[in-house]
């Protein structure tokens, strides 16, 4: 009976040692900043809006009208606004991340800018005036939100 108990102890000790080696051997993961996913989604949405604005600036007025780009850009602004708002809400709730307050401030400013653009664009009834307004929309060079 002694050999069975000795073998069982050896197996148990081997399992504990293997677990320790596995856990100790893993590299430590750097803790990701709070709300990184929300900010990445917002950044992607804002970049999509900025790309659309660039395309609209280059197209003719007839293309702008026939392709419904005023409505399309209004929708893209709505989606971007929703995603940026999600990042702001997440950063408001973030605790333990020392950079959350500064990032929230930057996202809040972007949210205000997107809200203004969307409101102004929805008010335009003349396609020519809408296209001219869109040409004035100003986004950062890469349309980057605070997470970059």
DOFISE-763782 format. One record per atom (N, C-alpha, C): atom name; residue in three letters; chain; x, y, z; residue number from 1. Coordinates in Angstrom, 1 decimal. Layout:
<r "CA","ALA","A",<X,Y,Z>,NUM> ...
END
This chain:
<r "N","UNK","A",<0.8,-1.2,0.0>,1> <r "CA","UNK","A",<0.0,0.0,0.0>,1> <r "C","UNK","A",<0.8,1.3,0.0>,1> <r "N","UNK","A",<2.0,1.1,0.6>,2> <r "CA","UNK","A",<2.9,2.3,0.7>,2> <r "C","UNK","A",<3.3,2.8,-0.7>,2> <r "N","UNK","A",<3.5,1.9,-1.7>,3> <r "CA","UNK","A",<4.0,2.3,-3.0>,3> <r "C","UNK","A",<2.8,3.1,-3.7>,3> <r "N","UNK","A",<1.6,2.7,-3.5>,4> <r "CA","UNK","A",<0.5,3.4,-4.1>,4> <r "C","UNK","A",<0.4,4.9,-3.6>,4> <r "N","UNK","A",<0.5,5.0,-2.2>,5> <r "CA","UNK","A",<0.4,6.3,-1.6>,5> <r "C","UNK","A",<1.6,7.2,-2.1>,5> <r "N","UNK","A",<2.7,6.6,-2.1>,6> <r "CA","UNK","A",<3.9,7.3,-2.6>,6> <r "C","UNK","A",<3.8,7.8,-4.0>,6> <r "N","UNK","A",<3.2,6.9,-4.9>,7> <r "CA","UNK","A",<3.0,7.3,-6.2>,7> <r "C","UNK","A",<2.0,8.4,-6.3>,7> <r "N","UNK","A",<0.9,8.3,-5.6>,8> <r "CA","UNK","A",<-0.1,9.3,-5.6>,8> <r "C","UNK","A",<0.4,10.7,-5.1>,8> <r "N","UNK","A",<1.3,10.7,-4.1>,9> <r "CA","UNK","A",<1.9,11.9,-3.6>,9> <r "C","UNK","A",<2.8,12.5,-4.7>,9> <r "N","UNK","A",<3.5,11.7,-5.4>,10> <r "CA","UNK","A",<4.4,12.1,-6.4>,10> <r "C","UNK","A",<3.6,12.8,-7.6>,10> <r "N","UNK","A",<2.5,12.1,-8.0>,11> <r "CA","UNK","A",<1.7,12.7,-9.0>,11> <r "C","UNK","A",<1.1,14.0,-8.6>,11> <r "N","UNK","A",<0.6,14.1,-7.3>,12> <r "CA","UNK","A",<0.0,15.3,-6.8>,12> <r "C","UNK","A",<1.1,16.4,-6.8>,12> <r "N","UNK","A",<2.2,16.1,-6.3>,13> <r "CA","UNK","A",<3.3,17.1,-6.2>,13> <r "C","UNK","A",<3.7,17.6,-7.6>,13> <r "N","UNK","A",<3.8,16.6,-8.5>,14> <r "CA","UNK","A",<4.1,17.0,-9.9>,14> <r "C","UNK","A",<3.1,17.9,-10.5>,14> <r "N","UNK","A",<1.8,17.7,-10.2>,15> <r "CA","UNK","A",<0.8,18.6,-10.7>,15> <r "C","UNK","A",<0.9,20.0,-10.2>,15> <r "N","UNK","A",<1.2,20.1,-8.9>,16> <r "CA","UNK","A",<1.3,21.4,-8.2>,16> <r "C","UNK","A",<2.5,22.1,-8.8>,16> <r "N","UNK","A",<3.6,21.4,-9.0>,17> <r "CA","UNK","A",<4.8,22.0,-9.6>,17> <r "C","UNK","A",<4.6,22.4,-11.0>,17> <r "N","UNK","A",<3.9,21.6,-11.8>,18> <r "CA","UNK","A",<3.6,22.0,-13.2>,18> <r "C","UNK","A",<2.7,23.2,-13.2>,18> <r "N","UNK","A",<1.7,23.3,-12.4>,19> <r "CA","UNK","A",<0.8,24.5,-12.3>,19> <r "C","UNK","A",<1.6,25.7,-11.9>,19> <r "N","UNK","A",<2.5,25.6,-11.0>,20> <r "CA","UNK","A",<3.3,26.7,-10.6>,20> <r "C","UNK","A",<4.2,27.2,-11.8>,20> <r "N","UNK","A",<4.8,26.3,-12.5>,21> <r "CA","UNK","A",<5.7,26.6,-13.6>,21> <r "C","UNK","A",<4.8,27.3,-14.7>,21> <r "N","UNK","A",<3.6,26.8,-14.9>,22> <r "CA","UNK","A",<2.8,27.4,-16.0>,22> <r "C","UNK","A",<2.4,28.8,-15.6>,22> <r "N","UNK","A",<1.9,29.0,-14.3>,23> <r "CA","UNK","A",<1.5,30.3,-13.9>,23> <r "C","UNK","A",<2.6,31.3,-13.8>,23> <r "N","UNK","A",<3.7,30.9,-13.3>,24> <r "CA","UNK","A",<4.9,31.8,-13.1>,24> <r "C","UNK","A",<5.6,32.1,-14.4>,24> <r "N","UNK","A",<5.5,31.2,-15.4>,25> <r "CA","UNK","A",<6.1,31.3,-16.7>,25> <r "C","UNK","A",<5.4,32.2,-17.6>,25> <r "N","UNK","A",<4.1,32.6,-17.3>,26> <r "CA","UNK","A",<3.4,33.4,-18.2>,26> <r "C","UNK","A",<3.9,34.9,-18.1>,26> <r "N","UNK","A",<4.0,35.5,-19.2>,27> <r "CA","UNK","A",<4.4,37.0,-19.1>,27> <r "C","UNK","A",<3.3,37.8,-18.5>,27> <r "N","UNK","A",<3.6,38.7,-17.7>,28> <r "CA","UNK","A",<2.6,39.6,-17.1>,28> <r "C","UNK","A",<2.0,40.4,-18.2>,28> <r "N","UNK","A",<0.6,40.5,-18.2>,29> <r "CA","UNK","A",<-0.1,41.3,-19.1>,29> <r "C","UNK","A",<-0.2,42.7,-18.6>,29> <r "N","UNK","A",<0.1,43.6,-19.5>,30> <r "CA","UNK","A",<-0.1,45.0,-19.1>,30> <r "C","UNK","A",<-1.5,45.3,-19.0>,30> <r "N","UNK","A",<-1.9,46.0,-18.0>,31> <r "CA","UNK","A",<-3.4,46.3,-17.9>,31> <r "C","UNK","A",<-3.7,47.4,-18.9>,31> <r "N","UNK","A",<-4.7,47.1,-19.7>,32> <r "CA","UNK","A",<-5.2,48.0,-20.7>,32> <r "C","UNK","A",<-5.9,49.1,-20.0>,32> <r "N","UNK","A",<-5.8,50.3,-20.7>,33> <r "CA","UNK","A",<-6.6,51.5,-20.1>,33> <r "C","UNK","A",<-8.1,51.2,-20.1>,33> <r "N","UNK","A",<-8.8,51.8,-19.2>,34> <r "CA","UNK","A",<-10.2,51.6,-19.1>,34> <r "C","UNK","A",<-10.8,52.2,-20.4>,34> <r "N","UNK","A",<-11.9,51.5,-20.9>,35> <r "CA","UNK","A",<-12.7,51.9,-22.0>,35> <r "C","UNK","A",<-12.0,51.9,-23.3>,35> <r "N","UNK","A",<-10.9,51.2,-23.5>,36> <r "CA","UNK","A",<-10.1,51.1,-24.7>,36> <r "C","UNK","A",<-11.0,50.6,-25.9>,36> <r "N","UNK","A",<-11.8,49.7,-25.7>,37> <r "CA","UNK","A",<-12.7,49.1,-26.7>,37> <r "C","UNK","A",<-13.7,50.2,-27.2>,37> <r "N","UNK","A",<-14.3,50.9,-26.3>,38> <r "CA","UNK","A",<-15.2,52.0,-26.6>,38> <r "C","UNK","A",<-14.6,53.1,-27.4>,38> <r "N","UNK","A",<-13.4,53.4,-27.0>,39> <r "CA","UNK","A",<-12.6,54.5,-27.7>,39> <r "C","UNK","A",<-12.2,54.1,-29.1>,39> <r "N","UNK","A",<-11.8,52.8,-29.2>,40> <r "CA","UNK","A",<-11.4,52.3,-30.5>,40> <r "C","UNK","A",<-12.6,52.3,-31.5>,40> <r "N","UNK","A",<-13.8,51.9,-31.0>,41> <r "CA","UNK","A",<-15.0,51.9,-31.9>,41> <r "C","UNK","A",<-15.3,53.4,-32.3>,41> <r "N","UNK","A",<-15.2,54.3,-31.3>,42> <r "CA","UNK","A",<-15.5,55.7,-31.6>,42> <r "C","UNK","A",<-14.5,56.2,-32.6>,42> <r "N","UNK","A",<-13.2,55.9,-32.5>,43> <r "CA","UNK","A",<-12.2,56.3,-33.4>,43> <r "C","UNK","A",<-12.5,55.8,-34.8>,43> <r "N","UNK","A",<-12.9,54.6,-34.9>,44> <r "CA","UNK","A",<-13.2,54.0,-36.2>,44> <r "C","UNK","A",<-14.4,54.7,-36.9>,44> <r "N","UNK","A",<-15.4,55.0,-36.1>,45> <r "CA","UNK","A",<-16.6,55.7,-36.6>,45> <r "C","UNK","A",<-16.3,57.1,-37.1>,45> <r "N","UNK","A",<-15.5,57.8,-36.3>,46> <r "CA","UNK","A",<-15.1,59.2,-36.6>,46> <r "C","UNK","A",<-14.2,59.2,-37.9>,46> <r "N","UNK","A",<-13.4,58.2,-38.0>,47> <r "CA","UNK","A",<-12.5,58.1,-39.2>,47> <r "C","UNK","A",<-13.4,57.9,-40.5>,47> <r "N","UNK","A",<-14.5,57.1,-40.3>,48> <r "CA","UNK","A",<-15.4,56.9,-41.4>,48> <r "C","UNK","A",<-16.1,58.2,-41.8>,48> <r "N","UNK","A",<-16.5,59.0,-40.8>,49> <r "CA","UNK","A",<-17.1,60.3,-41.1>,49> <r "C","UNK","A",<-16.1,61.2,-41.8>,49> <r "N","UNK","A",<-14.9,61.2,-41.4>,50> <r "CA","UNK","A",<-13.9,62.1,-42.0>,50> <r "C","UNK","A",<-13.6,61.6,-43.4>,50> <r "N","UNK","A",<-13.5,60.3,-43.6>,51> <r "CA","UNK","A",<-13.3,59.9,-45.0>,51> <r "C","UNK","A",<-14.5,60.3,-45.9>,51> <r "N","UNK","A",<-15.7,60.2,-45.4>,52> <r "CA","UNK","A",<-16.9,60.6,-46.2>,52> <r "C","UNK","A",<-16.8,62.1,-46.5>,52> <r "N","UNK","A",<-16.4,62.9,-45.5>,53> <r "CA","UNK","A",<-16.3,64.3,-45.7>,53> <r "C","UNK","A",<-15.3,64.6,-46.8>,53> <r "N","UNK","A",<-14.2,63.9,-46.8>,54> <r "CA","UNK","A",<-13.2,64.1,-47.8>,54> <r "C","UNK","A",<-13.7,63.8,-49.2>,54> <r "N","UNK","A",<-14.4,62.7,-49.3>,55> <r "CA","UNK","A",<-15.0,62.3,-50.6>,55> <r "C","UNK","A",<-16.0,63.3,-51.1>,55> <r "N","UNK","A",<-16.8,63.7,-50.2>,56> <r "CA","UNK","A",<-17.9,64.7,-50.6>,56> <r "C","UNK","A",<-17.3,66.0,-51.1>,56> <r "N","UNK","A",<-16.2,66.4,-50.4>,57> <r "CA","UNK","A",<-15.5,67.7,-50.9>,57> <r "C","UNK","A",<-15.1,67.6,-52.3>,57> <r "N","UNK","A",<-14.7,66.4,-52.8>,58> <r "CA","UNK","A",<-14.2,66.2,-54.1>,58> <r "C","UNK","A",<-15.2,65.9,-55.2>,58> <r "N","UNK","A",<-16.4,65.6,-54.8>,59> <r "CA","UNK","A",<-17.4,65.2,-55.8>,59> <r "C","UNK","A",<-18.3,66.4,-56.3>,59> <r "N","UNK","A",<-18.9,66.2,-57.4>,60> <r "CA","UNK","A",<-19.8,67.2,-58.0>,60> <r "C","UNK","A",<-21.0,67.4,-57.2>,60> <r "N","UNK","A",<-21.7,68.5,-57.3>,61> <r "CA","UNK","A",<-23.0,68.7,-56.7>,61> <r "C","UNK","A",<-24.0,67.7,-57.1>,61> <r "N","UNK","A",<-24.0,67.4,-58.4>,62> <r "CA","UNK","A",<-25.0,66.4,-58.9>,62> <r "C","UNK","A",<-24.8,65.0,-58.3>,62> <r "N","UNK","A",<-23.5,64.6,-58.1>,63> <r "CA","UNK","A",<-23.2,63.3,-57.5>,63> <r "C","UNK","A",<-23.7,63.4,-56.0>,63> <r "N","UNK","A",<-23.4,64.5,-55.4>,64> <r "CA","UNK","A",<-23.8,64.7,-54.0>,64> <r "C","UNK","A",<-25.3,64.4,-53.8>,64> <r "N","UNK","A",<-26.1,65.0,-54.7>,65> <r "CA","UNK","A",<-27.5,64.9,-54.6>,65> <r "C","UNK","A",<-28.0,63.5,-55.0>,65> <r "N","UNK","A",<-27.5,63.0,-56.1>,66> <r "CA","UNK","A",<-28.0,61.7,-56.6>,66> <r "C","UNK","A",<-27.6,60.5,-55.7>,66> <r "N","UNK","A",<-26.5,60.6,-55.0>,67> <r "CA","UNK","A",<-26.1,59.6,-54.1>,67> <r "C","UNK","A",<-26.6,59.7,-52.7>,67> <r "N","UNK","A",<-27.4,60.7,-52.4>,68> <r "CA","UNK","A",<-28.0,61.0,-51.1>,68> <r "C","UNK","A",<-26.9,61.1,-50.0>,68> <r "N","UNK","A",<-25.9,61.8,-50.3>,69> <r "CA","UNK","A",<-24.8,61.9,-49.4>,69> <r "C","UNK","A",<-25.1,62.8,-48.2>,69> <r "N","UNK","A",<-26.1,63.7,-48.3>,70> <r "CA","UNK","A",<-26.4,64.5,-47.1>,70> <r "C","UNK","A",<-27.1,63.6,-46.1>,70> <r "N","UNK","A",<-28.0,62.7,-46.5>,71> <r "CA","UNK","A",<-28.6,61.8,-45.6>,71> <r "C","UNK","A",<-27.6,60.8,-45.1>,71> <r "N","UNK","A",<-26.8,60.3,-46.0>,72> <r "CA","UNK","A",<-25.8,59.3,-45.6>,72> <r "C","UNK","A",<-24.8,59.8,-44.5>,72> <r "N","UNK","A",<-24.4,61.1,-44.8>,73> <r "CA","UNK","A",<-23.4,61.6,-43.8>,73> <r "C","UNK","A",<-24.1,62.0,-42.5>,73> <r "N","UNK","A",<-25.4,62.4,-42.5>,74> <r "CA","UNK","A",<-26.1,62.6,-41.3>,74> <r "C","UNK","A",<-26.2,61.3,-40.5>,74> <r "N","UNK","A",<-26.5,60.2,-41.2>,75> <r "CA","UNK","A",<-26.5,58.9,-40.5>,75> <r "C","UNK","A",<-25.2,58.5,-39.9>,75> <r "N","UNK","A",<-24.1,58.7,-40.7>,76> <r "CA","UNK","A",<-22.8,58.4,-40.2>,76> <r "C","UNK","A",<-22.4,59.3,-39.0>,76> <r "N","UNK","A",<-22.8,60.5,-39.0>,77> <r "CA","UNK","A",<-22.6,61.4,-37.8>,77> <r "C","UNK","A",<-23.4,60.9,-36.6>,77> <r "N","UNK","A",<-24.6,60.4,-36.9>,78> <r "CA","UNK","A",<-25.4,59.8,-35.8>,78> <r "C","UNK","A",<-24.7,58.6,-35.1>,78> <r "N","UNK","A",<-24.2,57.7,-36.0>,79> <r "CA","UNK","A",<-23.5,56.5,-35.5>,79> <r "C","UNK","A",<-22.2,56.9,-34.7>,79> <r "N","UNK","A",<-21.5,57.8,-35.3>,80> <r "CA","UNK","A",<-20.2,58.3,-34.7>,80> <r "C","UNK","A",<-20.5,58.9,-33.3>,80> <r "N","UNK","A",<-21.6,59.8,-33.3>,81> <r "CA","UNK","A",<-22.0,60.4,-32.1>,81> <r "C","UNK","A",<-22.4,59.4,-31.0>,81> <r "N","UNK","A",<-23.1,58.4,-31.4>,82> <r "CA","UNK","A",<-23.5,57.4,-30.4>,82> <r "C","UNK","A",<-22.3,56.6,-29.9>,82> <r "N","UNK","A",<-21.3,56.3,-30.7>,83> <r "CA","UNK","A",<-20.1,55.6,-30.2>,83> <r "C","UNK","A",<-19.3,56.5,-29.4>,83> <r "N","UNK","A",<-19.1,57.8,-29.7>,84> <r "CA","UNK","A",<-18.3,58.7,-28.9>,84> <r "C","UNK","A",<-19.0,58.9,-27.5>,84> <r "N","UNK","A",<-20.3,59.0,-27.5>,85> <r "CA","UNK","A",<-21.1,59.1,-26.3>,85> <r "C","UNK","A",<-20.9,57.9,-25.4>,85> <r "N","UNK","A",<-20.8,56.7,-26.0>,86> <r "CA","UNK","A",<-20.6,55.5,-25.3>,86> <r "C","UNK","A",<-19.2,55.5,-24.6>,86> <r "N","UNK","A",<-18.2,56.0,-25.3>,87> <r "CA","UNK","A",<-16.9,56.2,-24.7>,87> <r "C","UNK","A",<-16.9,57.2,-23.6>,87> <r "N","UNK","A",<-17.6,58.3,-23.7>,88> <r "CA","UNK","A",<-17.7,59.3,-22.7>,88> <r "C","UNK","A",<-18.4,58.7,-21.4>,88> <r "N","UNK","A",<-19.5,57.9,-21.6>,89> <r "CA","UNK","A",<-20.1,57.3,-20.5>,89> <r "C","UNK","A",<-19.2,56.3,-19.8>,89> <r "N","UNK","A",<-18.5,55.5,-20.6>,90> <r "CA","UNK","A",<-17.6,54.5,-20.0>,90> <r "C","UNK","A",<-16.5,55.2,-19.2>,90> <r "N","UNK","A",<-15.9,56.3,-19.8>,91> <r "CA","UNK","A",<-14.9,57.0,-19.1>,91> <r "C","UNK","A",<-15.4,57.7,-17.8>,91> <r "N","UNK","A",<-16.6,58.1,-17.8>,92> <r "CA","UNK","A",<-17.3,58.7,-16.6>,92> <r "C","UNK","A",<-17.3,57.7,-15.5>,92> <r "N","UNK","A",<-17.5,56.4,-15.8>,93> <r "CA","UNK","A",<-17.6,55.4,-14.8>,93> <r "C","UNK","A",<-16.3,54.8,-14.5>,93> <r "N","UNK","A",<-15.2,55.0,-15.3>,94> <r "CA","UNK","A",<-13.9,54.4,-15.1>,94> <r "C","UNK","A",<-13.3,54.9,-13.8>,94> <r "N","UNK","A",<-12.9,53.9,-13.0>,95> <r "CA","UNK","A",<-12.2,54.2,-11.8>,95> <r "C","UNK","A",<-10.9,53.5,-11.8>,95> <r "N","UNK","A",<-9.9,54.1,-11.2>,96> <r "CA","UNK","A",<-8.6,53.4,-11.2>,96> <r "C","UNK","A",<-7.7,53.7,-12.4>,96> <r "N","UNK","A",<-8.2,54.4,-13.4>,97> <r "CA","UNK","A",<-7.4,54.8,-14.5>,97> <r "C","UNK","A",<-7.2,56.3,-14.4>,97> <r "N","UNK","A",<-5.9,56.6,-14.2>,98> <r "CA","UNK","A",<-5.6,58.0,-13.9>,98> <r "C","UNK","A",<-5.8,58.9,-15.2>,98> <r "N","UNK","A",<-5.7,58.3,-16.4>,99> <r "CA","UNK","A",<-5.9,59.1,-17.6>,99> <r "C","UNK","A",<-7.3,59.2,-18.1>,99> <r "N","UNK","A",<-8.2,58.6,-17.4>,100> <r "CA","UNK","A",<-9.6,58.6,-17.8>,100> <r "C","UNK","A",<-10.2,60.0,-17.9>,100> <r "N","UNK","A",<-9.9,60.9,-16.9>,101> <r "CA","UNK","A",<-10.5,62.2,-16.9>,101> <r "C","UNK","A",<-10.1,63.0,-18.1>,101> <r "N","UNK","A",<-8.8,63.0,-18.5>,102> <r "CA","UNK","A",<-8.3,63.7,-19.6>,102> <r "C","UNK","A",<-8.9,63.2,-20.9>,102> <r "N","UNK","A",<-9.0,61.8,-21.0>,103> <r "CA","UNK","A",<-9.5,61.2,-22.2>,103> <r "C","UNK","A",<-11.0,61.5,-22.3>,103> <r "N","UNK","A",<-11.7,61.6,-21.2>,104> <r "CA","UNK","A",<-13.2,61.9,-21.1>,104> <r "C","UNK","A",<-13.3,63.3,-21.7>,104> <r "N","UNK","A",<-12.5,64.2,-21.2>,105> <r "CA","UNK","A",<-12.6,65.6,-21.7>,105> <r "C","UNK","A",<-12.4,65.7,-23.2>,105> <r "N","UNK","A",<-11.4,65.0,-23.7>,106> <r "CA","UNK","A",<-11.2,65.0,-25.2>,106> <r "C","UNK","A",<-12.4,64.4,-25.9>,106> <r "N","UNK","A",<-12.9,63.3,-25.4>,107> <r "CA","UNK","A",<-14.1,62.7,-26.1>,107> <r "C","UNK","A",<-15.3,63.6,-26.0>,107> <r "N","UNK","A",<-15.5,64.3,-24.9>,108> <r "CA","UNK","A",<-16.6,65.2,-24.7>,108> <r "C","UNK","A",<-16.6,66.3,-25.7>,108> <r "N","UNK","A",<-15.4,66.9,-25.9>,109> <r "CA","UNK","A",<-15.2,67.9,-26.9>,109> <r "C","UNK","A",<-15.6,67.4,-28.3>,109> <r "N","UNK","A",<-15.1,66.2,-28.6>,110> <r "CA","UNK","A",<-15.4,65.6,-29.9>,110> <r "C","UNK","A",<-16.9,65.4,-30.1>,110> <r "N","UNK","A",<-17.6,64.9,-29.0>,111> <r "CA","UNK","A",<-19.0,64.7,-29.0>,111> <r "C","UNK","A",<-19.8,66.0,-29.3>,111> <r "N","UNK","A",<-19.3,67.1,-28.7>,112> <r "CA","UNK","A",<-19.9,68.4,-28.9>,112> <r "C","UNK","A",<-19.8,68.8,-30.4>,112> <r "N","UNK","A",<-18.6,68.6,-30.9>,113> <r "CA","UNK","A",<-18.3,69.0,-32.3>,113> <r "C","UNK","A",<-19.2,68.1,-33.3>,113> <r "N","UNK","A",<-19.3,66.8,-33.0>,114> <r "CA","UNK","A",<-20.2,66.0,-33.9>,114> <r "C","UNK","A",<-21.6,66.4,-33.8>,114> <r "N","UNK","A",<-22.1,66.7,-32.6>,115> <r "CA","UNK","A",<-23.5,67.1,-32.3>,115> <r "C","UNK","A",<-23.8,68.4,-33.2>,115> <r "N","UNK","A",<-22.8,69.3,-33.1>,116> <r "CA","UNK","A",<-23.0,70.6,-33.8>,116> <r "C","UNK","A",<-23.1,70.3,-35.3>,116> <r "N","UNK","A",<-22.1,69.5,-35.8>,117> <r "CA","UNK","A",<-22.1,69.2,-37.3>,117> <r "C","UNK","A",<-23.4,68.6,-37.7>,117> <r "N","UNK","A",<-23.9,67.6,-36.9>,118> <r "CA","UNK","A",<-25.1,66.9,-37.3>,118> <r "C","UNK","A",<-26.3,67.8,-37.3>,118> <r "N","UNK","A",<-26.4,68.6,-36.3>,119> <r "CA","UNK","A",<-27.5,69.6,-36.2>,119> <r "C","UNK","A",<-27.6,70.5,-37.3>,119> <r "N","UNK","A",<-26.4,71.1,-37.6>,120> <r "CA","UNK","A",<-26.3,72.0,-38.8>,120> <r "C","UNK","A",<-26.7,71.4,-40.1>,120> <r "N","UNK","A",<-26.2,70.1,-40.3>,121> <r "CA","UNK","A",<-26.4,69.4,-41.5>,121> <r "C","UNK","A",<-27.9,69.1,-41.7>,121> <r "N","UNK","A",<-28.5,68.7,-40.6>,122> <r "CA","UNK","A",<-30.0,68.3,-40.7>,122> <r "C","UNK","A",<-30.8,69.6,-41.0>,122> <r "N","UNK","A",<-30.4,70.8,-40.6>,123> <r "CA","UNK","A",<-31.1,72.0,-40.8>,123> <r "C","UNK","A",<-31.1,72.4,-42.3>,123> <r "N","UNK","A",<-30.1,72.0,-43.0>,124> <r "CA","UNK","A",<-30.0,72.4,-44.4>,124> <r "C","UNK","A",<-31.0,71.7,-45.3>,124> <r "N","UNK","A",<-31.7,72.5,-46.1>,125> <r "CA","UNK","A",<-32.7,71.9,-47.0>,125> <r "C","UNK","A",<-32.2,72.0,-48.4>,125> <r "N","UNK","A",<-31.3,72.9,-48.7>,126> <r "CA","UNK","A",<-30.8,73.0,-50.1>,126> <r "C","UNK","A",<-29.5,72.2,-50.2>,126> <r "N","UNK","A",<-29.4,71.2,-51.1>,127> <r "CA","UNK","A",<-28.3,70.4,-51.3>,127> <r "C","UNK","A",<-27.0,71.1,-51.5>,127> <r "N","UNK","A",<-27.0,72.2,-52.2>,128> <r "CA","UNK","A",<-25.8,73.0,-52.5>,128> <r "C","UNK","A",<-25.3,73.6,-51.1>,128> <r "N","UNK","A",<-26.2,74.1,-50.3>,129> <r "CA","UNK","A",<-25.8,74.7,-49.0>,129> <r "C","UNK","A",<-25.3,73.6,-48.1>,129> <r "N","UNK","A",<-25.9,72.4,-48.2>,130> <r "CA","UNK","A",<-25.4,71.2,-47.4>,130> <r "C","UNK","A",<-24.0,70.8,-47.8>,130> <r "N","UNK","A",<-23.8,70.8,-49.1>,131> <r "CA","UNK","A",<-22.4,70.4,-49.6>,131> <r "C","UNK","A",<-21.4,71.4,-49.1>,131> <r "N","UNK","A",<-21.7,72.7,-49.2>,132> <r "CA","UNK","A",<-20.8,73.8,-48.8>,132> <r "C","UNK","A",<-20.6,73.7,-47.3>,132> <r "N","UNK","A",<-21.6,73.4,-46.5>,133> <r "CA","UNK","A",<-21.4,73.2,-45.1>,133> <r "C","UNK","A",<-20.5,72.0,-44.8>,133> <r "N","UNK","A",<-20.7,70.9,-45.4>,134> <r "CA","UNK","A",<-19.8,69.7,-45.2>,134> <r "C","UNK","A",<-18.4,70.1,-45.5>,134> <r "N","UNK","A",<-18.1,70.9,-46.5>,135> <r "CA","UNK","A",<-16.8,71.3,-46.8>,135> <r "C","UNK","A",<-16.1,72.0,-45.7>,135> <r "N","UNK","A",<-16.8,72.6,-44.8>,136> <r "CA","UNK","A",<-16.3,73.3,-43.7>,136> <r "C","UNK","A",<-16.0,72.4,-42.5>,136> <r "N","UNK","A",<-16.5,71.2,-42.5>,137> <r "CA","UNK","A",<-16.3,70.3,-41.3>,137> <r "C","UNK","A",<-14.8,70.0,-41.2>,137> <r "N","UNK","A",<-14.4,70.2,-40.0>,138> <r "CA","UNK","A",<-12.9,70.0,-39.6>,138> <r "C","UNK","A",<-12.7,68.9,-38.7>,138> <r "N","UNK","A",<-11.9,67.9,-39.2>,139> <r "CA","UNK","A",<-11.6,66.8,-38.3>,139> <r "C","UNK","A",<-10.1,66.8,-38.2>,139> <r "N","UNK","A",<-9.5,66.2,-37.1>,140> <r "CA","UNK","A",<-8.1,66.1,-37.0>,140> <r "C","UNK","A",<-7.5,65.3,-38.1>,140> <r "N","UNK","A",<-6.2,65.5,-38.4>,141> <r "CA","UNK","A",<-5.6,64.9,-39.6>,141> <r "C","UNK","A",<-6.0,63.4,-39.8>,141> <r "N","UNK","A",<-5.9,62.6,-38.7>,142> <r "CA","UNK","A",<-6.3,61.2,-38.9>,142> <r "C","UNK","A",<-7.7,60.9,-38.2>,142> <r "N","UNK","A",<-8.4,62.0,-37.9>,143> <r "CA","UNK","A",<-9.7,61.8,-37.2>,143> <r "C","UNK","A",<-9.5,60.9,-36.0>,143> <r "N","UNK","A",<-8.5,61.2,-35.2>,144> <r "CA","UNK","A",<-8.2,60.4,-34.0>,144> <r "C","UNK","A",<-8.8,60.9,-32.8>,144> <r "N","UNK","A",<-9.4,60.0,-32.0>,145> <r "CA","UNK","A",<-10.0,60.4,-30.8>,145> <r "C","UNK","A",<-8.9,60.3,-29.7>,145> <r "N","UNK","A",<-9.3,60.5,-28.5>,146> <r "CA","UNK","A",<-8.3,60.7,-27.4>,146> <r "C","UNK","A",<-7.5,59.4,-27.1>,146> <r "N","UNK","A",<-8.0,58.3,-27.5>,147> <r "CA","UNK","A",<-7.3,57.0,-27.2>,147> <r "C","UNK","A",<-5.9,56.9,-27.9>,147> <r "N","UNK","A",<-5.7,57.6,-29.0>,148> <r "CA","UNK","A",<-4.5,57.4,-29.7>,148> <r "C","UNK","A",<-3.4,58.3,-29.1>,148> 
END
